[in-house]
Structures are given as C-alpha cells and as structure tokens.
Amino acid sequence: MKKTSLCLALFLLAACSSTFAGFLNIVNLTPCTFEFYSGYGSIPNPASPGTPYTFGFNGIIVPQGTSYYADPSYLPQLSTDAPQNLWSTGCVVSSKVLGPGPGYNAFFISKNAPNTFFVSTNTPTCNGGNNFTMNWNQSGNNCDAVILIF
C-alpha cells in the first residue's frame, strides 16, 4: 500500500510540474527535519543567451510536509547579480543538505546524475531507526523540481 501511494504521489507531482515554470517543491514524508543549507541555480540572461546569471540561496528548513517555492524569488537569502525582474525565470540546480541523526555529514542533491538520488545509512531515530531516501525529480521543462523524501 505504501509503495502504491508513493508511486501515485510521484505520478501526480510529475503531472502537475509541467503547468508552472521554475518551482521547487520539497515533499518530506518522514517525521524528520532537514536543512537545505546551500544551493544554487541559474537565471536566463536575455542580453546574453549563452551566459546565464547564477544565484545562490541558504537556510531552507524542511519539516515533515511540503515546502513549496513558486520560483527562485521566494527562496530564502537569495543572492544573484540578475535584475530582480528576471528572478522568477530561474531554475534551482542543486543543494547541499544536512540530514537528521547523529554524526551525519552533509550530502549533495541535484538535477544532474549521479546526485539525483540519495539513501541514508545512519538509521535516524526521528524516522523510527529507518534510513530515508531522497529523490530529485525534474519536470519535462527541465526547470521545475520536486524533491521527494521518504
């Protein structure tokens, strides 16, 4: 039943992801809290199409549930040289994440292989002693992202 629900959730999230541009949706199905403490992305530069602007962000605390950012302009501590009117056109590319549990090192999750998938090995107590899995799911427009934690 849990696998069926998970597959249905992934299907629905993937279907919805093609209707909006540039969002980041983090769905945490565990009772643990995560910190996406350092991330970056790109913003198209209409004046120089081959040279996009880059941006960074910090400090996304992800409790159980959904943490949704409609576009990069909503990300905490956004830092970029891009003009503000372009911020909403950007795409998140990757982030460093602090996972729960004792002695846990940060790990990298991104839209690019091999970092689209992460499985913990530290059996955090907040998750009943079970490891967690994190998946980066990119939409068909190659910009919207759904990160699923279960």
QUIPENOR-V638402 format. One record per residue. RES is the residue in one small letter. SS is DSSP state (A for helix, B for strand, O for the rest). PHI is phi as a letter, one per 20 degrees, with the letter a starting at -180 (NA if undefined). NEAR is the number of other C-alpha atoms within 12 Angstrom. Layout:
# QUIPENOR-V638402
res=(RES,RES)
ss=(SS,SS)
phi=(PHI,PHI)
near=(NEAR,NEAR)
This chain:
# QUIPENOR-V638402
res=(m,k,k,t,s,l,c,l,a,l,f,l,l,a,a,c,s,s,t,f,a,g,f,l,n,i,v,n,l,t,p,c,t,f,e,f,y,s,g,y,g,s,i,p,n,p,a,s,p,g,t,p,y,t,f,g,f,n,g,i,i,v,p,q,g,t,s,y,y,a,d,p,s,y,l,p,q,l,s,t,d,a,p,q,n,l,w,s,t,g,c,v,v,s,s,k,v,l,g,p,g,p,g,y,n,a,f,f,i,s,k,n,a,p,n,t,f,f,v,s,t,n,t,p,t,c,n,g,g,n,n,f,t,m,n,w,n,q,s,g,n,n,c,d,a,v,i,l,i,f)
ss=(O,A,A,A,A,A,A,A,A,A,A,A,A,A,A,A,A,O,O,O,O,O,O,B,B,B,B,B,O,O,O,O,O,B,B,B,B,B,B,B,B,B,B,O,O,O,O,O,O,O,O,O,B,B,B,B,B,O,O,B,B,B,O,O,B,B,B,B,B,O,O,A,A,A,O,O,O,O,B,B,O,O,O,A,A,A,A,A,A,O,B,B,B,B,B,B,B,B,O,O,O,O,O,O,O,O,B,B,B,B,O,O,O,O,O,O,B,B,B,O,O,O,O,O,A,A,A,O,O,O,O,O,B,B,B,B,B,B,O,O,O,O,O,O,B,B,B,B,B,O)
phi=(NA,f,f,f,f,f,f,f,f,f,f,f,f,f,f,f,f,e,e,c,d,m,e,c,c,d,d,d,e,e,e,e,d,d,c,e,e,b,b,b,a,c,c,g,d,f,f,b,g,e,c,f,f,d,b,c,b,b,m,e,e,d,f,g,o,d,d,d,c,f,a,g,f,e,f,f,l,f,c,a,e,f,f,g,f,d,g,f,e,e,c,f,d,a,b,e,c,e,e,e,o,f,l,e,e,f,c,d,c,b,f,d,f,e,e,e,b,b,c,f,c,d,l,f,f,f,d,m,m,d,f,d,c,c,c,e,d,e,e,f,e,m,c,f,c,c,d,d,d,b)
near=(7,10,10,10,13,19,15,14,23,27,18,17,30,26,20,21,28,22,18,25,28,37,38,44,39,38,33,31,28,29,24,30,30,38,28,34,27,30,34,32,38,34,37,27,21,15,13,11,11,11,13,23,28,28,35,33,29,25,20,30,25,30,23,21,21,24,29,27,28,27,28,41,30,26,35,23,19,29,25,24,18,28,21,19,16,25,33,30,31,39,43,47,37,38,34,26,31,29,39,33,24,16,13,16,16,21,27,31,37,33,29,20,16,13,22,26,25,26,22,29,19,21,21,25,18,22,25,15,18,20,24,31,27,30,33,37,40,36,29,19,19,25,36,38,47,44,44,38,39,33)
